[in-house]
Amino acid sequence: MSHAPTAGATRASAQDTGLGIKLMIATTLVFAGQDAISRHLAGEYNVMMVVMIRYWVFALFVIALAARQPGGVRRAVASRRPGLQVLRGVLLAAEICVAVLGFVLLGLIGAHAIFAAYPLIVAALSGPVLGERVGWRRWTAIGIGFVGVLILLSPGGTVFGPAALLPLTAAVMFAFYSLLTRKVGEYDAPSVSFFWTGTVGAVAMTVVGVWFWEPMAPRDWGWMAMLCGTAILAHWLLIRAYAVAEAGAIQPFSYLHLVWVGGIGLLVFDEVITLHLLVGAAVVVGAGLFTLWRERQSR
C-alpha cells in the first residue's frame, strides 16, 4: 500500500512507470518461485528452520545494503520508534511461518487465493488504527471482497477445512504489519524500516528456529540456496520498482503473483482449481483492485 506520493513520484515519466511495472511483474514472478521452493522445503523439514535460514541470508543482505548507504549501518539502526520496529519485524517473521505452513497444508493456489484478501483487511483497519477516512465505496468493496472469502471457504471448494484458517490468519497478520509500516513511516525512513525488518526477523527466528534444527539432505541445501537467492532478488526488484515509479501506479500488478502461483501449483504440485476457487479469487482480487484505486484517488 502506498504512502502519499512525493513531488518526484508525481512527476514520474511514462518510461519510469513502464519500467516500474516491468520490475513489479518480475518481482511477483520471483516471489512465486520463492513460495514454491518454500512449500517444497517446508514439506520435508520444519517450517521454523526453513524460515530461520532464509532470514539469516536476508539479514546479511539488509546489513550489506545499509553499509553501502550514506551513514552506513549506524544510520540504518537509528530508529525513532524502535518498539514499533521490533513489533513489525517479529510480526512479519511469524506471518511468514504461518503462510508457509499454509502452503504445505492447503497448497499454493488455495492459500494465496485467501491471502489475497489482505489489502481489504488493511483498508478496513486503516480507519480505527490510523485514523484514515474510508468512504462508502471502499466499505462496499471491502464487504464484497469478504463475500469472495466466504465463497473460498465454503463447502465444496478446495480450500474448505481448518487449514484455510492459516492463510486467513497470515492475511490478518500481514495487514497489521502493513499498517505498522505506515505508522512507523511517519518517523523513520524506508531504509531504516527495511534494515529493522531483516535484522529483527533474523534474531526472532533464531531464538525459535534453533530448537527445530534437523539434518538437511545435500540436494535440499541447493534448494535452500535458491530460496535465499530468490528472496534477495525479489526484494531488490521490489526496491527498484518503488524507486522508479509511483507506488499507486504499480501496486495493482502485485496481483499477478496469484497468476504465477496458480501456474506453478497446477504444473508442479498437481493442485486443482475449482469453480469455487475461481469465483472467490476473482471477487477478492476485483474488490482489492478497487480499494487500491480508490485509495490512490483519495491520496
N, C-alpha and C positions, 0 to 999 in steps of 0.2 A: 504494500500500500504506500502511496506516495505522500511526501510532505508538500507544503506549498512550494511551487516552482520558483527558482531564483530567476533573476533577470536574464542570466546567461542561458538558463534552460528554456525560458520563454522564447528567446531569440534563436533557438536551435534550428539549424537549416534542415531542409528536406533530406539532404545527404546524411546528416548526422542522425536523424530519426531513422532513416533507412538502415544505416549501419547498426543502430541500437536494436532494431527489430531483428536483424540477422544474428546479432550476438545473443539476444534473448532466445531465439529459436535454437541456436546451438547450445545454449545453457540448458534448456529443457531436455534436449536430446541426451546430453551428458548426464544430467541428473537421473534420467530414466535408466540409463545404463548402470549408474551407481546403485539405484534401487534394486535392479535385477541381481547385481552381484551381492548386495546386502541380503537379499532373500536367499540366495544360494548358501552363503556362508552361515547365516543365522539358522538355516535348516540343518546344518551339520554341527555347529558349535553354539555355545551360549551367547545370547544376544549381547549381554553386558561386555563380554570380552571383545567381541567384534567391534562394537561401538567405541570401546576404550582405545583399541589400537588405531582406529580411524581418527579419533580425537588427538592422539599423540602426534600424528603427522600434521593434522590441521593446526595444532598449536605451534609447531615448528614453522609452519607456513606463515601464520599471522605475526609471529615474532620476527621472522626474516623480513617480512613486508614492512613492519613497523621500523625496523633498524635502518631501512633504506630511505625513510621519510625524514623531512626536517625535524630535528628534535629527538629523533630516534625512539627507542623503547621508553625512555623516561617520559616523553610527551604522551605516548600512547597509553601509558598506565595512569596518567594524571586525570582521573575522573572526578567530576564534581558531585556525582551521585554513585559512589561505589556500591552501596547497598542494593540499589536498583540493578546495577550491572551484574552483581553476583546472582541476584534473583533471576535475571534474564538468562544468564549462562547456564544455571542449574536447570531451569525450566526447559530450555531448548534441548539439553542433553537428555533429560527424562522423556521429552516428547519424541526424540529420535528413537529411543529404545522401544517405546510403546508402538510407534509407527512401524518399525522393522519387524516387531513381533506380529503385528497385524498383517504384514506382507506374507509371513510364513503361514499363519493360520487361516487367512482369508484369501490370499492371492493378491497379486499386484493390481489387477483391474478393479476388483471389488473394493479393496482398501482405498485406492486413490479416488474412486467414484464418491465415496463417503467423505474422504478428507477434503475434496474439492469444495465442501461447504464452509471452509474456514473463513473466506472473505465475508460471507454472510454473518458469521458469528462476530467478526471484527466490527462490521457495520452496526450490528445490534448492540454491541457493548460499548461502542465509541461514545455514545451519549452519556450513560451513567458513569463510565470510567474516566473519560477525558473531557466530558462536558461539551462535546460537539453536538451540533444540531443535526438530527436525522429527520428528513422530511417524510411526508406520507408516501411519496413514490418509492423511496428506498425501503420504508417499512413494508409496503406491499410486495416489493421484490423479495425481501427477506422472508416474508410469510410464504410466498410461492416457492422459494428455494427450499424451505424446510418441508414443504409438501413433497418435493422431489426426494428429500432424505427419507421421508416416510415410505415413499414408493420403493426406494432401495432396500429398506429394512423390512418390507412386508413379506409375508409367507409366499413362497413360490419363486423368489429371487435367489440368486447365487450367494448373496451376502446376508441372507437371513440366518440368525443364530447369535449366541452370546459373543462370538468372536468379532461381530460387527461393532461391538462397543469399543474395541481397540482403536480403529481409525477415527471413530467419533470422538473418543477421548483425546486422541492426538490432535484433532482439529481444534478442539476447545483449548488445549494447552498451547498450540501454535498461535491461536487468536490472542490469547493473553500475552504471549511472548511479543507478538506484533504490536500490541497496544503499549506494552512496557518499552518497546523500542521507540515508539513515537514519543512517549513521555520523556525518556532519558535523552532523546534527541533535542529537547529544549535546553539541555545543559551541556552535553558532550558532542563532539564532532563524530561523524560516522566512523572515522578511522579508529577512534578510541573505543567505540562500541564493538567494532569488529575484533579488535585486539582482546577485549574482555570476553567476548563470546567464545573465542577459541581457547584461551588460557583457562578460564573458569570451568568450561566444559571438560577440558582435559584433566584438571585436578579432581573435579567431581566424579568423573568416570573412573579415574584411577583408584579413588577411595573405595568405590563399589566393585569395579571390574576385576581387580587383582584376586578377589576371593573366588572368582569363577574361571580362573585360568585353566586351560586344558591343552594338551599337545595338539599341534596342527600338522596335518599331512603336508609334505613338501609342495605338492601341486596347489594346495589351497593357500599357501603363502604367496604363490603367484597371483591368485585371485585377490588376496588381501592387498598386495602391492597395487593391483589395478583399481581396487576400491579406493585406496588412499590417493592414487593419481587422479582418478576421476573427480574426487571430492575437491582437490586443489584446482583442477582445471575448471570445474563448474563454478566455483566461487570467483576465480579470476575472470571468467567470461561474464559473470553477473556484475562484478565491479566495473568492468569495461563498458558493459551495456548501459549502466546508470551514469557512467562518466560522459558518454557521448550523446545521450538523448534524455528527454524528459521522462520521468518515471511513469506518469499517467499515460503516455503515448505507447509505451512498450509493455506495460503490465498485463494487458489483456492477452498477449501472446504467451504468457506463462501457462495458460490452459492447454497449450499444445503438449505439455508434459503428460496429460491424460491420454492423448493420442499415441504418443510413443510407447507409453507403458502398456496400452491396450495391444499394440502390435507385438511387443515383447512377451506379454502374458500369453497371447494366442500361439505364437510361433515357438517359443522356448519352453514355456511351462505348461502348455496344453490346457490353459484356462478356457472358460466358456463365457460368452457374452449372451445373457438372456434379454428378453424384451423388457422385463422389469428394470434391468441394469441400464439399458439404452435410454429408456424413457426417463428414469430417475436421474441419471447423469446429465441428460440434456436439459432437464428442468433446473437442476442445481447450477450447472455451468451458465445457462442463459440468465438466471437470476443474478449470479455472481458478476457476469459481464455488465449487466445493467447497473448494479450498485457501484462498480468501478467507474462507469461512465458518468453516473450522477455525482459521484464524489469529485471527479475531475471537473465537471461543470460547476459545482458549488465552490471549488477552490479557485 
